[in-house]
Amino acid sequence: MTEEAAGIFDRLGLTEYETTALTELLTLGRTTAPNLAEATGIPKARIYGVLDSLSDRGYIEIVPGRPKEYQPKSPEEILDRARENRRQDYEQFCQDLSDHREAFLSEFRPRFERASEDITPTEELFHVVDVGEPSERETRRLYHDAEERVRVITKSFEYFDAVRPAFEETLDRGIDVDVLFLHPEHLSDENRPIQERMVERMTGEYPSVDLRFSESKLPWRGTIVDPSMEYETGNALFLVEEKDIPLHMRQAAITENGSFVAGLQRYFELVWEHESDTSTYEP
């Protein structure tokens, strides 16, 4: 199984046993719990709970009989059901927030207002989040909030799959998207093929996205949304290049300061217009 295919199971939120069982069922087809336990090494004391969990999620069917058998849904049905499960979870989450909103506000708004009485309002320049899922979540939020344009500065866009649904939704809404890659001559041997695959994917699947390659090294990477050169609006998330700091220890900065976002946009424009080209991977 390829790494990309295996990554889907992580997105489904399955346990190791559930992943193993579903993978084997997709390979074997219909079978009994004891047979599946023997084929996978899952303890017999656990196999029924694992199968019930997969059934509850809608990924497999239970076929009545003596003994009962278990049959996987098709791969397409599994992905469709996973999306529906997530949609229902989100709707329930929103309903729960709505149900408890007034109680929460009644309890904590007075506390916040009392604590804020003596504080002079100031505009926060930026705040930080950890690199990884937190920064990817914030990037997805930026895509969803975009109204006119998105500018991306990246080495190889290796995190694309983590933000892909939001990226595609942004394009579907007619938002203008430009991606500025680091020129491959500045990439490591590990990142160069990742970038090449991503560029091929972008040009093939998203022809409306404009791509260029920075001829100079990029001191930072990130996403700029709806910049205003009047310094009034805009959002951005950016990560400063720190070679000696492991990725899991890095943090990304998020800003809604219109002046700061305009400065990031100005940098993007200068590199885009004067220090980049479009022909890196052309035949």
C-alpha positions in Angstrom: 0.0 0.0 0.0 1.4 3.4 -1.0 2.0 6.0 1.7 -0.5 8.3 0.1 -3.2 5.6 0.2 -2.4 4.7 3.7 -2.7 8.4 4.8 -6.4 8.2 4.0 -6.9 5.9 6.9 -5.4 8.4 9.3 -7.8 11.1 7.9 -10.7 8.7 8.7 -9.7 8.7 12.3 -9.3 4.9 12.6 -7.4 3.1 15.2 -4.6 0.7 14.2 -6.8 -2.3 14.6 -9.6 -0.7 12.6 -7.2 0.3 9.8 -5.8 -3.3 9.7 -9.3 -4.8 9.7 -10.7 -2.5 7.0 -7.6 -3.0 4.8 -7.9 -6.7 5.0 -11.6 -6.7 4.3 -11.0 -4.6 1.2 -8.6 -7.3 0.1 -10.5 -10.4 1.2 -14.1 -9.3 0.6 -16.8 -10.9 2.8 -15.6 -13.0 5.7 -16.3 -13.9 9.3 -14.8 -12.3 12.4 -12.7 -15.4 13.4 -11.3 -15.6 9.9 -10.5 -11.9 9.9 -8.9 -12.2 13.3 -6.7 -15.0 12.1 -5.7 -13.2 8.9 -4.8 -9.9 10.7 -3.5 -11.0 14.1 -6.1 -8.9 15.8 -7.0 -10.6 19.1 -10.4 -12.5 19.0 -11.4 -10.6 22.1 -11.1 -7.3 20.2 -12.2 -8.2 16.7 -16.0 -7.9 17.3 -15.6 -4.4 18.8 -13.4 -3.4 15.9 -15.9 -4.6 13.4 -18.9 -3.0 15.2 -17.0 0.4 15.2 -16.4 0.1 11.4 -20.1 -0.8 10.9 -21.2 2.2 13.0 -19.2 4.5 10.8 -20.8 3.0 7.7 -17.6 1.5 6.2 -18.7 -2.1 6.3 -21.9 -4.1 6.3 -22.9 -6.9 8.7 -24.4 -9.9 6.8 -26.8 -11.8 9.1 -26.3 -15.6 9.4 -24.7 -18.3 11.5 -22.0 -17.1 11.7 -22.4 -13.5 10.8 -20.2 -12.2 8.0 -18.7 -8.8 7.4 -18.4 -7.1 4.0 -16.6 -3.9 3.2 -18.3 -1.0 1.3 -16.6 0.0 -1.9 -13.7 2.4 -1.6 -15.9 5.2 -3.2 -18.6 4.6 -0.6 -16.2 4.6 2.2 -14.8 8.0 1.2 -18.3 9.4 0.7 -19.4 8.1 4.1 -16.4 9.6 5.8 -17.2 13.0 4.3 -20.9 12.6 5.5 -19.7 11.6 9.0 -17.5 14.6 9.2 -20.3 16.9 8.0 -22.7 15.5 10.6 -20.1 15.9 13.3 -19.6 19.5 12.3 -23.3 20.2 12.3 -23.7 18.6 15.7 -20.7 20.7 17.0 -22.3 23.9 15.7 -25.6 22.9 17.3 -23.9 22.2 20.6 -22.3 25.6 20.5 -25.6 27.3 19.8 -27.3 25.4 22.6 -24.8 26.5 25.2 -24.0 30.0 23.7 -26.2 32.1 26.0 -25.1 30.3 29.2 -21.4 30.7 28.2 -21.8 34.4 27.4 -23.8 35.1 30.5 -21.1 33.5 32.6 -18.0 34.8 31.0 -18.8 38.1 29.3 -19.1 39.9 32.7 -15.8 38.4 33.8 -14.1 39.5 30.7 -15.5 43.0 30.8 -14.5 43.5 34.4 -11.0 42.2 33.7 -10.7 44.5 30.6 -11.9 47.7 32.2 -8.5 49.1 33.0 -6.7 47.9 29.8 -6.0 50.3 27.0 -7.0 48.8 23.7 -4.1 48.0 21.4 -3.9 46.3 18.0 -2.0 43.1 18.2 0.6 42.8 15.5 0.5 39.1 15.3 0.1 35.9 17.3 1.8 32.5 16.8 0.7 28.9 16.4 2.8 25.7 16.2 3.8 24.5 12.8 1.9 21.4 11.7 -1.8 20.8 12.2 -2.3 24.1 14.0 -0.8 26.2 11.2 -2.5 24.0 8.6 -5.8 24.6 10.3 -5.2 28.4 10.3 -4.2 28.2 6.6 -7.5 26.5 5.8 -9.3 29.3 7.6 -7.6 31.9 5.6 -8.6 30.2 2.4 -12.3 30.0 3.5 -12.2 33.7 4.5 -10.7 34.9 1.3 -12.9 37.3 -0.8 -10.6 38.4 -3.6 -7.1 36.9 -3.8 -4.7 34.5 -2.1 -0.9 34.7 -2.5 1.2 31.7 -1.5 5.0 31.6 -1.0 6.3 28.1 -0.5 9.3 25.9 -1.0 7.5 22.9 -2.5 3.9 23.1 -1.2 4.5 19.8 0.6 1.6 20.5 3.0 -0.9 20.9 0.1 -3.0 17.8 0.8 -3.7 19.0 4.3 -5.3 22.2 2.9 -6.5 20.9 -0.5 -10.3 20.9 0.2 -10.2 24.5 1.3 -7.9 25.4 -1.6 -10.3 23.9 -4.1 -13.3 25.6 -2.4 -11.5 28.9 -2.8 -11.0 28.3 -6.5 -14.6 27.3 -6.9 -15.6 30.7 -5.5 -13.6 32.4 -8.2 -10.8 33.6 -5.9 -7.6 34.6 -7.7 -4.7 32.4 -6.5 -1.0 32.8 -7.2 1.7 30.4 -5.9 5.4 31.5 -5.7 7.7 28.5 -5.4 11.3 28.6 -4.4 13.5 27.9 -7.5 14.5 24.2 -7.5 18.2 25.0 -7.6 17.8 26.2 -4.0 15.9 23.1 -2.9 17.4 20.0 -1.2 17.5 16.7 -3.0 14.6 15.6 -0.9 12.3 18.6 -1.6 13.1 18.9 -5.4 11.0 15.9 -6.5 8.2 16.9 -4.2 8.1 20.3 -5.8 8.2 18.8 -9.3 5.3 16.5 -8.6 3.3 19.4 -7.0 3.9 21.7 -10.0 2.8 19.0 -12.4 -0.3 18.5 -10.3 -1.1 22.2 -10.1 -0.7 22.8 -13.9 -2.8 19.7 -14.6 -5.6 20.0 -12.0 -5.7 23.7 -11.3 -5.0 25.6 -14.6 -6.4 28.9 -13.2 -3.6 29.1 -10.6 -0.6 31.1 -11.7 2.8 29.7 -10.8 6.2 31.2 -10.7 9.7 30.3 -9.2 11.7 32.7 -7.1 15.3 33.1 -8.5 16.5 34.2 -5.0 16.2 32.4 -1.7 13.0 33.2 0.2 13.5 34.4 3.8 9.9 33.4 4.7 7.0 31.3 3.5 3.3 31.7 4.0 -0.1 32.7 2.8 -1.4 36.2 2.2 -5.2 36.9 1.8 -6.9 40.0 0.5 -4.1 42.5 1.1 -5.0 46.1 0.9 -2.3 48.6 -0.2 -4.3 51.2 1.7 -3.2 49.3 4.9 -6.8 48.7 6.0 -7.5 45.0 5.6 -5.8 41.7 5.0 -4.8 38.5 6.7 -1.6 36.5 6.5 0.2 33.5 8.0 4.0 33.3 7.6 6.9 31.2 8.8 10.4 32.6 8.9 13.1 30.2 7.6 15.2 28.8 10.5 17.6 26.2 9.2 18.8 25.0 12.6 15.4 24.7 14.2 13.6 21.3 13.8 10.2 21.8 12.0 8.3 20.4 15.0 9.7 23.2 17.2 8.9 26.1 14.8 6.0 28.4 15.0 4.1 30.3 12.4 2.9 33.9 12.9 -0.6 35.1 12.0 -1.5 38.7 11.5 -4.6 40.8 10.7 -2.6 44.0 10.8 -3.3 45.8 7.5 0.0 47.6 7.3 2.0 44.4 8.0 0.0 42.4 5.5 0.6 45.1 2.9 4.3 44.9 3.5 4.2 41.1 3.0 2.2 41.7 -0.2 4.7 44.2 -1.5 7.5 41.8 -1.0 5.5 39.1 -2.9 4.9 41.5 -5.8 8.5 42.5 -6.1 9.8 39.0 -6.2 6.9 37.9 -8.5 7.5 40.7 -11.0 11.3 41.1 -11.0 12.9 38.0 -9.5 11.0 35.0 -10.7 10.3 33.0 -13.9 7.6 30.6 -15.1 9.7 28.1 -17.2 11.4 25.9 -14.6 9.5 22.7 -15.4 8.4 23.4 -19.0 9.6 20.8 -21.6 
